[in-house]
Amino acid sequence: MNHALGSDATTFSGTLLASDVDHIFTNLKSDLTRIDIGSEKWKILILEAIGKWPLASEKFDGEIWYYLIGGEAFDWRLLAYRLMRGCDLFSRSEKCLDWVSAPMLFGGFQESDFMRFLGVDKFRAHLSYFYGVTVEQALIVAVEEEITHRRVSGGRELTDRALELAYEILYNSSRDQLWNVYKLENGVKATRPNSRYRYAHSLGEEDAFTYWLHKLRLEESDPAKIASDTRKGLATLERIRKNDVRRQAIMHSDRLRSGII
């Protein structure tokens, strides 16, 4: 089951979409064989392929991969991972996984270059994903950390219920209640109450839920609160990024000492 990405692509038939995808992979594989993965060129090739990609979602490896959430938020990293996996890049260099895992707004490129590679529509949808999913997730983490700090410093036991308070603080309901409302509003099939998997959701569902939470918070908050929460989420994301940089530096140093590289 494939769905087209972008207004122009919605008129394509399934056959044409499949043909476009095959063409993108054929060209990308050919281009990647001629370059050094140690350079930055391979990233540009991936981003340019993303700019041409026509599918909003597809069934791959037994799962539905959602690249565009709610017709608004575009997860370029997931699509980059899909392209690199399809081209077997991960066997050539671990830098590939590091790149799509790093929480950088424009993948390490200048904003103007990143927009040129992806195209204006996908670039705007990427910003929607960044603020609506990535920053929103960081905001939830920030509030959970605040709750943890208050309880630990007060000598109280930290429980799952304490962390659930983050959702009540941000969205005025428990996470389970919010999930139920989300499923009702979006026609998501509810899992059977007695199912052992009733709390399990795919990565795509989690991202869609987070984006829905983001929009819910914007609707119910005043501009000053929205701005404050956004700054908190961005600050947490930056801290995560710096910690990741330090982690990478330590791993690199350990490898140098052990003679692995």
MODELLER restraints for C-alpha pairs under 7 A, 6 or more apart:
rsr = mdl.restraints
at = mdl.atoms
rsr.add(forms.Gaussian(group=physical.xy_distance, feature=features.Distance(at['CA:1:A'], at['CA:58:A']), mean=5.77, stdev=0.5))
rsr.add(forms.Gaussian(group=physical.xy_distance, feature=features.Distance(at['CA:1:A'], at['CA:59:A']), mean=5.71, stdev=0.5))
rsr.add(forms.Gaussian(group=physical.xy_distance, feature=features.Distance(at['CA:2:A'], at['CA:55:A']), mean=6.47, stdev=0.5))
rsr.add(forms.Gaussian(group=physical.xy_distance, feature=features.Distance(at['CA:2:A'], at['CA:57:A']), mean=5.63, stdev=0.5))
rsr.add(forms.Gaussian(group=physical.xy_distance, feature=features.Distance(at['CA:2:A'], at['CA:58:A']), mean=4.39, stdev=0.5))
rsr.add(forms.Gaussian(group=physical.xy_distance, feature=features.Distance(at['CA:2:A'], at['CA:59:A']), mean=6.65, stdev=0.5))
rsr.add(forms.Gaussian(group=physical.xy_distance, feature=features.Distance(at['CA:3:A'], at['CA:55:A']), mean=5.37, stdev=0.5))
rsr.add(forms.Gaussian(group=physical.xy_distance, feature=features.Distance(at['CA:3:A'], at['CA:56:A']), mean=5.25, stdev=0.5))
rsr.add(forms.Gaussian(group=physical.xy_distance, feature=features.Distance(at['CA:3:A'], at['CA:57:A']), mean=5.34, stdev=0.5))
rsr.add(forms.Gaussian(group=physical.xy_distance, feature=features.Distance(at['CA:3:A'], at['CA:58:A']), mean=6.61, stdev=0.5))
rsr.add(forms.Gaussian(group=physical.xy_distance, feature=features.Distance(at['CA:4:A'], at['CA:10:A']), mean=5.28, stdev=0.5))
rsr.add(forms.Gaussian(group=physical.xy_distance, feature=features.Distance(at['CA:4:A'], at['CA:54:A']), mean=5.47, stdev=0.5))
rsr.add(forms.Gaussian(group=physical.xy_distance, feature=features.Distance(at['CA:4:A'], at['CA:55:A']), mean=4.25, stdev=0.5))
rsr.add(forms.Gaussian(group=physical.xy_distance, feature=features.Distance(at['CA:4:A'], at['CA:56:A']), mean=5.17, stdev=0.5))
rsr.add(forms.Gaussian(group=physical.xy_distance, feature=features.Distance(at['CA:5:A'], at['CA:54:A']), mean=4.83, stdev=0.5))
rsr.add(forms.Gaussian(group=physical.xy_distance, feature=features.Distance(at['CA:5:A'], at['CA:55:A']), mean=4.56, stdev=0.5))
rsr.add(forms.Gaussian(group=physical.xy_distance, feature=features.Distance(at['CA:5:A'], at['CA:56:A']), mean=4.25, stdev=0.5))
rsr.add(forms.Gaussian(group=physical.xy_distance, feature=features.Distance(at['CA:9:A'], at['CA:54:A']), mean=6.14, stdev=0.5))
rsr.add(forms.Gaussian(group=physical.xy_distance, feature=features.Distance(at['CA:17:A'], at['CA:54:A']), mean=6.69, stdev=0.5))
rsr.add(forms.Gaussian(group=physical.xy_distance, feature=features.Distance(at['CA:21:A'], at['CA:53:A']), mean=6.86, stdev=0.5))
rsr.add(forms.Gaussian(group=physical.xy_distance, feature=features.Distance(at['CA:24:A'], at['CA:49:A']), mean=6.43, stdev=0.5))
rsr.add(forms.Gaussian(group=physical.xy_distance, feature=features.Distance(at['CA:28:A'], at['CA:45:A']), mean=6.99, stdev=0.5))
rsr.add(forms.Gaussian(group=physical.xy_distance, feature=features.Distance(at['CA:29:A'], at['CA:87:A']), mean=5.79, stdev=0.5))
rsr.add(forms.Gaussian(group=physical.xy_distance, feature=features.Distance(at['CA:32:A'], at['CA:42:A']), mean=6.48, stdev=0.5))
rsr.add(forms.Gaussian(group=physical.xy_distance, feature=features.Distance(at['CA:37:A'], at['CA:93:A']), mean=6.98, stdev=0.5))
rsr.add(forms.Gaussian(group=physical.xy_distance, feature=features.Distance(at['CA:46:A'], at['CA:80:A']), mean=6.42, stdev=0.5))
rsr.add(forms.Gaussian(group=physical.xy_distance, feature=features.Distance(at['CA:47:A'], at['CA:117:A']), mean=5.62, stdev=0.5))
rsr.add(forms.Gaussian(group=physical.xy_distance, feature=features.Distance(at['CA:47:A'], at['CA:118:A']), mean=6.10, stdev=0.5))
rsr.add(forms.Gaussian(group=physical.xy_distance, feature=features.Distance(at['CA:48:A'], at['CA:117:A']), mean=4.97, stdev=0.5))
rsr.add(forms.Gaussian(group=physical.xy_distance, feature=features.Distance(at['CA:48:A'], at['CA:118:A']), mean=6.16, stdev=0.5))
rsr.add(forms.Gaussian(group=physical.xy_distance, feature=features.Distance(at['CA:50:A'], at['CA:118:A']), mean=6.22, stdev=0.5))
rsr.add(forms.Gaussian(group=physical.xy_distance, feature=features.Distance(at['CA:51:A'], at['CA:117:A']), mean=6.14, stdev=0.5))
rsr.add(forms.Gaussian(group=physical.xy_distance, feature=features.Distance(at['CA:51:A'], at['CA:118:A']), mean=4.07, stdev=0.5))
rsr.add(forms.Gaussian(group=physical.xy_distance, feature=features.Distance(at['CA:51:A'], at['CA:119:A']), mean=5.84, stdev=0.5))
rsr.add(forms.Gaussian(group=physical.xy_distance, feature=features.Distance(at['CA:56:A'], at['CA:66:A']), mean=6.39, stdev=0.5))
rsr.add(forms.Gaussian(group=physical.xy_distance, feature=features.Distance(at['CA:56:A'], at['CA:67:A']), mean=5.26, stdev=0.5))
rsr.add(forms.Gaussian(group=physical.xy_distance, feature=features.Distance(at['CA:56:A'], at['CA:68:A']), mean=5.03, stdev=0.5))
rsr.add(forms.Gaussian(group=physical.xy_distance, feature=features.Distance(at['CA:57:A'], at['CA:64:A']), mean=6.77, stdev=0.5))
rsr.add(forms.Gaussian(group=physical.xy_distance, feature=features.Distance(at['CA:57:A'], at['CA:65:A']), mean=5.38, stdev=0.5))
rsr.add(forms.Gaussian(group=physical.xy_distance, feature=features.Distance(at['CA:57:A'], at['CA:66:A']), mean=4.43, stdev=0.5))
rsr.add(forms.Gaussian(group=physical.xy_distance, feature=features.Distance(at['CA:57:A'], at['CA:67:A']), mean=5.48, stdev=0.5))
rsr.add(forms.Gaussian(group=physical.xy_distance, feature=features.Distance(at['CA:57:A'], at['CA:68:A']), mean=6.84, stdev=0.5))
rsr.add(forms.Gaussian(group=physical.xy_distance, feature=features.Distance(at['CA:58:A'], at['CA:64:A']), mean=5.56, stdev=0.5))
rsr.add(forms.Gaussian(group=physical.xy_distance, feature=features.Distance(at['CA:58:A'], at['CA:65:A']), mean=5.40, stdev=0.5))
rsr.add(forms.Gaussian(group=physical.xy_distance, feature=features.Distance(at['CA:58:A'], at['CA:66:A']), mean=6.88, stdev=0.5))
rsr.add(forms.Gaussian(group=physical.xy_distance, feature=features.Distance(at['CA:59:A'], at['CA:65:A']), mean=6.10, stdev=0.5))
rsr.add(forms.Gaussian(group=physical.xy_distance, feature=features.Distance(at['CA:65:A'], at['CA:204:A']), mean=6.70, stdev=0.5))
rsr.add(forms.Gaussian(group=physical.xy_distance, feature=features.Distance(at['CA:66:A'], at['CA:204:A']), mean=5.65, stdev=0.5))
rsr.add(forms.Gaussian(group=physical.xy_distance, feature=features.Distance(at['CA:67:A'], at['CA:74:A']), mean=5.67, stdev=0.5))
rsr.add(forms.Gaussian(group=physical.xy_distance, feature=features.Distance(at['CA:67:A'], at['CA:75:A']), mean=5.16, stdev=0.5))
rsr.add(forms.Gaussian(group=physical.xy_distance, feature=features.Distance(at['CA:67:A'], at['CA:76:A']), mean=6.99, stdev=0.5))
rsr.add(forms.Gaussian(group=physical.xy_distance, feature=features.Distance(at['CA:67:A'], at['CA:78:A']), mean=6.66, stdev=0.5))
rsr.add(forms.Gaussian(group=physical.xy_distance, feature=features.Distance(at['CA:67:A'], at['CA:79:A']), mean=6.34, stdev=0.5))
rsr.add(forms.Gaussian(group=physical.xy_distance, feature=features.Distance(at['CA:68:A'], at['CA:74:A']), mean=4.47, stdev=0.5))
rsr.add(forms.Gaussian(group=physical.xy_distance, feature=features.Distance(at['CA:68:A'], at['CA:75:A']), mean=6.38, stdev=0.5))
rsr.add(forms.Gaussian(group=physical.xy_distance, feature=features.Distance(at['CA:69:A'], at['CA:208:A']), mean=5.90, stdev=0.5))
rsr.add(forms.Gaussian(group=physical.xy_distance, feature=features.Distance(at['CA:72:A'], at['CA:125:A']), mean=5.41, stdev=0.5))
rsr.add(forms.Gaussian(group=physical.xy_distance, feature=features.Distance(at['CA:72:A'], at['CA:128:A']), mean=6.57, stdev=0.5))
rsr.add(forms.Gaussian(group=physical.xy_distance, feature=features.Distance(at['CA:73:A'], at['CA:125:A']), mean=4.67, stdev=0.5))
rsr.add(forms.Gaussian(group=physical.xy_distance, feature=features.Distance(at['CA:73:A'], at['CA:126:A']), mean=5.93, stdev=0.5))
rsr.add(forms.Gaussian(group=physical.xy_distance, feature=features.Distance(at['CA:73:A'], at['CA:128:A']), mean=4.86, stdev=0.5))
rsr.add(forms.Gaussian(group=physical.xy_distance, feature=features.Distance(at['CA:73:A'], at['CA:129:A']), mean=4.26, stdev=0.5))
rsr.add(forms.Gaussian(group=physical.xy_distance, feature=features.Distance(at['CA:74:A'], at['CA:122:A']), mean=6.60, stdev=0.5))
rsr.add(forms.Gaussian(group=physical.xy_distance, feature=features.Distance(at['CA:74:A'], at['CA:125:A']), mean=4.85, stdev=0.5))
rsr.add(forms.Gaussian(group=physical.xy_distance, feature=features.Distance(at['CA:74:A'], at['CA:126:A']), mean=4.68, stdev=0.5))
rsr.add(forms.Gaussian(group=physical.xy_distance, feature=features.Distance(at['CA:74:A'], at['CA:129:A']), mean=5.50, stdev=0.5))
rsr.add(forms.Gaussian(group=physical.xy_distance, feature=features.Distance(at['CA:75:A'], at['CA:126:A']), mean=6.27, stdev=0.5))
rsr.add(forms.Gaussian(group=physical.xy_distance, feature=features.Distance(at['CA:75:A'], at['CA:129:A']), mean=6.24, stdev=0.5))
rsr.add(forms.Gaussian(group=physical.xy_distance, feature=features.Distance(at['CA:76:A'], at['CA:126:A']), mean=6.75, stdev=0.5))
rsr.add(forms.Gaussian(group=physical.xy_distance, feature=features.Distance(at['CA:77:A'], at['CA:100:A']), mean=5.38, stdev=0.5))
rsr.add(forms.Gaussian(group=physical.xy_distance, feature=features.Distance(at['CA:81:A'], at['CA:100:A']), mean=6.80, stdev=0.5))
rsr.add(forms.Gaussian(group=physical.xy_distance, feature=features.Distance(at['CA:84:A'], at['CA:90:A']), mean=6.84, stdev=0.5))
rsr.add(forms.Gaussian(group=physical.xy_distance, feature=features.Distance(at['CA:89:A'], at['CA:96:A']), mean=6.97, stdev=0.5))
rsr.add(forms.Gaussian(group=physical.xy_distance, feature=features.Distance(at['CA:90:A'], at['CA:96:A']), mean=6.15, stdev=0.5))
rsr.add(forms.Gaussian(group=physical.xy_distance, feature=features.Distance(at['CA:90:A'], at['CA:97:A']), mean=6.90, stdev=0.5))
rsr.add(forms.Gaussian(group=physical.xy_distance, feature=features.Distance(at['CA:102:A'], at['CA:241:A']), mean=6.92, stdev=0.5))
rsr.add(forms.Gaussian(group=physical.xy_distance, feature=features.Distance(at['CA:103:A'], at['CA:241:A']), mean=6.05, stdev=0.5))
rsr.add(forms.Gaussian(group=physical.xy_distance, feature=features.Distance(at['CA:106:A'], at['CA:114:A']), mean=6.07, stdev=0.5))
rsr.add(forms.Gaussian(group=physical.xy_distance, feature=features.Distance(at['CA:115:A'], at['CA:123:A']), mean=5.34, stdev=0.5))
rsr.add(forms.Gaussian(group=physical.xy_distance, feature=features.Distance(at['CA:132:A'], at['CA:211:A']), mean=5.01, stdev=0.5))
rsr.add(forms.Gaussian(group=physical.xy_distance, feature=features.Distance(at['CA:132:A'], at['CA:214:A']), mean=5.44, stdev=0.5))
rsr.add(forms.Gaussian(group=physical.xy_distance, feature=features.Distance(at['CA:133:A'], at['CA:207:A']), mean=6.24, stdev=0.5))
rsr.add(forms.Gaussian(group=physical.xy_distance, feature=features.Distance(at['CA:133:A'], at['CA:210:A']), mean=5.66, stdev=0.5))
rsr.add(forms.Gaussian(group=physical.xy_distance, feature=features.Distance(at['CA:133:A'], at['CA:211:A']), mean=5.24, stdev=0.5))
rsr.add(forms.Gaussian(group=physical.xy_distance, feature=features.Distance(at['CA:135:A'], at['CA:233:A']), mean=5.19, stdev=0.5))
rsr.add(forms.Gaussian(group=physical.xy_distance, feature=features.Distance(at['CA:135:A'], at['CA:234:A']), mean=6.04, stdev=0.5))
rsr.add(forms.Gaussian(group=physical.xy_distance, feature=features.Distance(at['CA:135:A'], at['CA:237:A']), mean=6.87, stdev=0.5))
rsr.add(forms.Gaussian(group=physical.xy_distance, feature=features.Distance(at['CA:136:A'], at['CA:210:A']), mean=6.92, stdev=0.5))
rsr.add(forms.Gaussian(group=physical.xy_distance, feature=features.Distance(at['CA:136:A'], at['CA:214:A']), mean=6.23, stdev=0.5))
rsr.add(forms.Gaussian(group=physical.xy_distance, feature=features.Distance(at['CA:136:A'], at['CA:233:A']), mean=6.50, stdev=0.5))
rsr.add(forms.Gaussian(group=physical.xy_distance, feature=features.Distance(at['CA:138:A'], at['CA:233:A']), mean=4.93, stdev=0.5))
rsr.add(forms.Gaussian(group=physical.xy_distance, feature=features.Distance(at['CA:138:A'], at['CA:236:A']), mean=5.87, stdev=0.5))
rsr.add(forms.Gaussian(group=physical.xy_distance, feature=features.Distance(at['CA:138:A'], at['CA:237:A']), mean=5.74, stdev=0.5))
rsr.add(forms.Gaussian(group=physical.xy_distance, feature=features.Distance(at['CA:139:A'], at['CA:229:A']), mean=6.83, stdev=0.5))
rsr.add(forms.Gaussian(group=physical.xy_distance, feature=features.Distance(at['CA:139:A'], at['CA:232:A']), mean=6.22, stdev=0.5))
rsr.add(forms.Gaussian(group=physical.xy_distance, feature=features.Distance(at['CA:139:A'], at['CA:233:A']), mean=4.02, stdev=0.5))
rsr.add(forms.Gaussian(group=physical.xy_distance, feature=features.Distance(at['CA:140:A'], at['CA:166:A']), mean=6.45, stdev=0.5))
rsr.add(forms.Gaussian(group=physical.xy_distance, feature=features.Distance(at['CA:142:A'], at['CA:233:A']), mean=6.76, stdev=0.5))
rsr.add(forms.Gaussian(group=physical.xy_distance, feature=features.Distance(at['CA:142:A'], at['CA:236:A']), mean=6.23, stdev=0.5))
rsr.add(forms.Gaussian(group=physical.xy_distance, feature=features.Distance(at['CA:143:A'], at['CA:166:A']), mean=5.59, stdev=0.5))
rsr.add(forms.Gaussian(group=physical.xy_distance, feature=features.Distance(at['CA:144:A'], at['CA:163:A']), mean=5.53, stdev=0.5))
rsr.add(forms.Gaussian(group=physical.xy_distance, feature=features.Distance(at['CA:144:A'], at['CA:166:A']), mean=5.50, stdev=0.5))
rsr.add(forms.Gaussian(group=physical.xy_distance, feature=features.Distance(at['CA:147:A'], at['CA:163:A']), mean=6.81, stdev=0.5))
rsr.add(forms.Gaussian(group=physical.xy_distance, feature=features.Distance(at['CA:148:A'], at['CA:158:A']), mean=6.74, stdev=0.5))
rsr.add(forms.Gaussian(group=physical.xy_distance, feature=features.Distance(at['CA:151:A'], at['CA:157:A']), mean=6.77, stdev=0.5))
rsr.add(forms.Gaussian(group=physical.xy_distance, feature=features.Distance(at['CA:151:A'], at['CA:158:A']), mean=6.48, stdev=0.5))
rsr.add(forms.Gaussian(group=physical.xy_distance, feature=features.Distance(at['CA:164:A'], at['CA:174:A']), mean=6.57, stdev=0.5))
rsr.add(forms.Gaussian(group=physical.xy_distance, feature=features.Distance(at['CA:164:A'], at['CA:175:A']), mean=6.79, stdev=0.5))
rsr.add(forms.Gaussian(group=physical.xy_distance, feature=features.Distance(at['CA:167:A'], at['CA:173:A']), mean=6.26, stdev=0.5))
rsr.add(forms.Gaussian(group=physical.xy_distance, feature=features.Distance(at['CA:167:A'], at['CA:174:A']), mean=5.72, stdev=0.5))
rsr.add(forms.Gaussian(group=physical.xy_distance, feature=features.Distance(at['CA:167:A'], at['CA:175:A']), mean=5.91, stdev=0.5))
rsr.add(forms.Gaussian(group=physical.xy_distance, feature=features.Distance(at['CA:168:A'], at['CA:174:A']), mean=5.42, stdev=0.5))
rsr.add(forms.Gaussian(group=physical.xy_distance, feature=features.Distance(at['CA:171:A'], at['CA:217:A']), mean=6.16, stdev=0.5))
rsr.add(forms.Gaussian(group=physical.xy_distance, feature=features.Distance(at['CA:182:A'], at['CA:209:A']), mean=6.94, stdev=0.5))
rsr.add(forms.Gaussian(group=physical.xy_distance, feature=features.Distance(at['CA:183:A'], at['CA:189:A']), mean=6.86, stdev=0.5))
rsr.add(forms.Gaussian(group=physical.xy_distance, feature=features.Distance(at['CA:183:A'], at['CA:190:A']), mean=6.85, stdev=0.5))
rsr.add(forms.Gaussian(group=physical.xy_distance, feature=features.Distance(at['CA:191:A'], at['CA:198:A']), mean=5.22, stdev=0.5))
rsr.add(forms.Gaussian(group=physical.xy_distance, feature=features.Distance(at['CA:192:A'], at['CA:198:A']), mean=6.44, stdev=0.5))
rsr.add(forms.Gaussian(group=physical.xy_distance, feature=features.Distance(at['CA:218:A'], at['CA:226:A']), mean=6.60, stdev=0.5))
rsr.add(forms.Gaussian(group=physical.xy_distance, feature=features.Distance(at['CA:255:A'], at['CA:261:A']), mean=5.97, stdev=0.5))
